[in-house]
């Protein structure tokens, strides 16, 4: 009697997986592999989510169906790291093999049979996937820390700035930077509320990325952004940037006091 196999394909949207095979490529390779080896695929589970942490909805649905199945199930995937990159999900696969719920795990790129040796190799593959994920995360954090030491902006430039790919930081936008200066100056004078200031700035050309008036929360966030005095906020800490501030610190602090008073 042929073994029913669940096909699982996963593509993360995070940087670490940008070089991995697309979902379409995985499906094409797996269909060809299944046809070549006589594997019968009865259900497909396709997911776009990182496997670094437990909690993938599609993966968990597949696991629950395996638990509930009266007959043993096989799994076919491109590589073990498509199934798991954390110890919890990898452990579930191994446990289901141990209790006979999973009777076959097949990969075009990796040998694995339901034997002690095959199970050992699968556990090693899951461990290597977790190590790669953890190590990559540390490398990213180290890179971020080095950028902060150099004062480089880490992401998309805030309103009033533009990203400079050559210097790897931000510089004032000739068109929108004056609007930011005016926003701080006008609010510090106390003649505008957030609502009336949003309307006033909209008439001068300050719009959100959809071309609409800034919401109160958006304007408040702008007025509280330390980037405009040359600081980078990262993980609730402030670091000096190597870019040009748009406003002086006394003006920024005066605006923060006004915002706090209006909030009360």
Buried (B, 14 or more C-beta within 10 A) or exposed (E): EEBBBBBBBBBBEEEBBEEBBEBEEBBEBBBEBBEEEEBEBEEBBEBEBBBBEBEBEBBEEBBEEBEEEEEBBBBBBBBBBBBBBBEEBBBBBBEBBEEEBBBBBBBBEBEBEBEEEBBEBBBEBBEEBBEEBEEBEEEEEEEBEEBBEEBBBBEEBBBBBBBEEEEBBBBBBEEBBBBBBBBBEBBBEEEBEBEEBBEBBBEEEBBEEEEEBBEEEBBBEBBBBBBBBBBBEBEEEEBEBBBEBBBEEEBBEBBEEBBEEEEE
